[in-house]
Each structure stands twice: as structure tokens, then as C-alpha cells.
Amino acid sequence: MTLDPFGTRLTEAMRRTGTPLCMGIDPHAAMIPPLFGDASVAGSPAALRAVGDFVMACLDAAKGKVPAIKPQAAFFEAQGPDGLKILAALQREAIDAGLLVIIDAKRGDIGSTSTAYATAWIGHDAPFPSDALTVNPYLGIDTLDPFLTHADSQSAGLFVLVRTSNPGAGDLQDLTADGKPVFMQLAERLAPLAAARIGSHSWSSLGIVAGATWPDEAINLRYTLPSAPFLVPGFGAQGGSAAAALAGLKKVNGIWEGGLVNSTRGLIFPKTAASASTKADWRAAIDAVISDSSSALAAVN
């Protein structure tokens, strides 16, 4: 089946669900509720059952309510080879259910290594199927070429790390040259690449990661990258407010467009679900926080 470009499919998914909210699925072993089992011994049969049951329960809660999920590869890698099988199964089931899959693997290398990463992680037919991949550009813009080539061939997308949400982001990203911080110089170099990949809804398939903890920078990045979707971490548990998370997005006919606002701990590990004694009670708590988070984002003008 021929797919529309990622930027087009992202916009349509956001319009269909009415929200930019993205569910991060990071199975922290120590945080998985006991009712799913014992995940304390990485890679053990018990841990694999707990992780598998938990992430699939999260996916079931996301279906029809959010446009995308964002699994973090590291937490599946921590469970060994069988953990990666769980990740691939999660990705495939999400795609089959009509959700977009943004795989957060932050790959980045040179030449043939980047090509191998791209083959593994990008596209619906990849061993780890996805609609978009996070990539690290700080080895140089040329290292993005294999990712871009493969993403284009698969009608898939990329989210390039530009302004990350962590407190130490400025250690390197804020260094200045020619009067501009590194992250803005990177954005300027990405601008023509994003402009070349604009789809039918005026959004590109090349996006950036821009943390909710830096709303002023997000506004400047939007000016430089008018068509690039933003993947916005840092909303909720990391301290980013709804308004800050949406600083780089645009509201069109009452619906936010131009990016995804990710929430992980706030959606899959809320305090209201930690003490649930049944999976039904757990699911009710997850449904409530998804609804509340979507409403908080929708209320921002």
C-alpha cells in the first residue's frame, strides 16, 4: 500500500483525534504496577511477561484517543533480545490499529552505519516498523543523508534533535558562533531540507525535537522552520506546562497542528494508577489522565 507522506498523515491523525497528545511508552521496570507482574529481573520470563502485558495495555488505552505513540527503545533493549521482540510487536500492533509510531531511538552515525540504522528503524516494512524515527545530527548534517533517503523512500518522517528538554541541554546547544546558538544554526541548516518535504497539508515530513521546557526557543524555531512538525518532550512530569508545550504549534480551526506533545510518565505511570488493585481500575485511571491531558492542551488558545 502506498502511503501519503508522513507530514500529511500526521496532520490527518491529529485532526481525526482532535489532539496533539502523544503517549510515550517507556516500560521502566521499577515503575510497572505489580498487578502486571514482577519485572525486577531484567530479561527473566516474569519480567518479559510483565513488560509485554504492560505495554500492550498502554497501547489499548491509546487507541482512538491519541494520534501517535512514542516507544523509547532503550527500555526494551534493557530486557535483552526478547525485549526487542516485544518492541517490534508493539510497533506492528500500533500501526495495524491506525496509530502513528514515533520510535525514539536517537540514532546517528556516519555513512553505511546510518544506512543500516535507517533500514532497521524506518518504515512499515522495517524489522522495527515505524512512521518516524528520532535522529541525532550532532555528528554533522551529512550524517542525516542516509536517514532522509530511506525515510523518503518509505513515506516516513524524521525528528531531528535540535533543542532537547533536559536541564543540561544548553551545555552544547547554547554555545554561540557568529552570534547565534548552535541549536539555531542547526535549525537554519535543516530549513531547506524541511521545505523540500512539505506535504498536502503544508507540513513537512522532516521535523525536530523541541522541548516543552524552552517555550521561547520554540517560538524562534517555528519562525525558522515554519513547516517542520515539532516533537515536544517535557510536558507534565518534566515540568513543561500545556502552554509551554504548545508554544511552537499552531491552532487551525480549533485543533492544534504542527507537532506532537509527548507525555510518558504522566500518561502511563500516573499516581492515580499506581495503587490500582485490578487492571480495570488501572485502565480507568489511564483513560482519565489521557482525557485530562487532552483537555488541558485543547484549552490553550
C-alpha positions, 0 to 999 in steps of 0.5 A, spaced: 500 500 500 502 506 498 502 511 503 501 519 503 507 522 506 508 522 513 507 530 514 500 529 511 498 523 515 500 526 521 496 532 520 490 527 518 491 523 525 491 529 529 485 532 526 481 525 526 483 525 534 482 532 535 489 532 539 496 533 539 497 528 545 502 523 544 503 517 549 510 515 550 511 508 552 517 507 556 516 500 560 521 502 566 521 496 570 521 499 577 515 503 575 510 497 572 504 496 577 505 489 580 498 487 578 502 486 571 507 482 574 514 482 577 519 485 572 525 486 577 529 481 573 531 484 567 530 479 561 527 473 566 520 470 563 516 474 569 519 480 567 518 479 559 511 477 561 510 483 565 513 488 560 509 485 554 502 485 558 504 492 560 505 495 554 500 492 550 495 495 555 498 502 554 497 501 547 489 499 548 488 505 552 491 509 546 487 507 541 482 512 538 484 517 543 491 519 541 494 520 534 501 517 535 505 513 540 512 514 542 516 507 544 523 509 547 527 503 545 532 503 550 527 500 555 526 494 551 533 493 549 534 493 557 530 486 557 535 483 552 533 480 545 526 478 547 525 485 549 526 487 542 521 482 540 516 485 544 518 492 541 517 490 534 510 487 536 508 493 539 510 497 533 506 492 528 500 492 533 500 500 533 500 501 526 495 495 524 490 499 529 491 506 525 496 509 530 502 513 528 509 510 531 514 515 533 520 510 535 525 514 539 531 511 538 536 517 537 540 514 532 546 517 528 552 515 525 556 516 519 555 513 512 553 505 511 552 505 519 546 510 518 544 506 512 543 500 516 540 504 522 535 507 517 533 500 514 532 497 521 528 503 524 524 506 518 518 504 515 512 499 515 516 494 512 522 495 517 524 489 522 522 495 527 516 498 523 515 505 524 512 512 521 518 516 524 524 515 527 528 520 532 535 522 529 541 525 532 545 530 527 550 532 532 555 528 528 554 533 522 548 534 517 551 529 512 550 524 517 542 525 516 543 523 508 542 516 509 536 517 514 532 522 509 533 517 503 530 511 506 525 515 510 523 518 503 523 512 500 518 509 505 513 515 506 516 516 513 518 522 517 524 524 521 525 528 528 531 531 528 534 533 535 535 540 535 533 543 542 532 537 547 528 538 554 533 536 559 536 541 564 543 540 561 541 541 554 544 548 553 551 545 555 552 544 547 546 547 544 547 554 547 554 555 545 554 561 540 558 562 533 557 568 529 552 570 534 547 565 534 546 558 538 548 552 535 541 549 536 539 555 531 544 554 526 542 547 526 535 549 525 537 554 519 541 548 516 535 543 516 530 549 513 531 547 506 531 540 507 524 541 511 521 545 505 523 540 500 518 535 504 512 539 505 506 535 504 498 536 502 497 539 508 503 544 508 507 540 513 513 537 512 515 530 513 522 532 516 521 535 523 525 536 530 525 535 537 523 541 541 522 541 548 516 543 552 521 546 557 524 552 552 517 555 550 521 561 547 526 557 543 520 554 540 517 560 538 524 562 534 524 555 531 517 555 528 519 562 525 525 558 522 522 552 520 515 554 519 513 547 516 517 542 520 512 538 525 515 539 532 516 533 537 515 536 544 518 532 550 517 535 557 510 536 558 507 534 565 512 530 569 518 534 566 515 540 568 513 543 561 506 546 562 500 545 556 502 552 554 509 551 554 508 545 550 504 548 545 508 554 544 511 552 537 504 549 534 499 552 531 491 552 532 487 551 525 480 551 526 480 549 533 485 543 533 492 544 534 497 542 528 504 542 527 507 537 532 506 532 537 506 533 545 509 527 548 507 525 555 510 518 558 510 518 565 504 522 566 500 518 561 502 511 563 505 511 570 500 516 573 499 516 581 492 515 580 494 508 577 499 506 581 495 503 587 490 500 582 488 493 585 485 490 578 487 492 571 480 495 570 481 500 575 488 501 572 485 502 565 480 507 568 485 511 571 489 511 564 483 513 560 482 519 565 489 522 565 489 521 557 482 525 557 485 530 562 491 531 558 487 532 552 483 537 555 488 541 558 492 542 551 485 543 547 484 549 552 490 553 550 488 558 545 
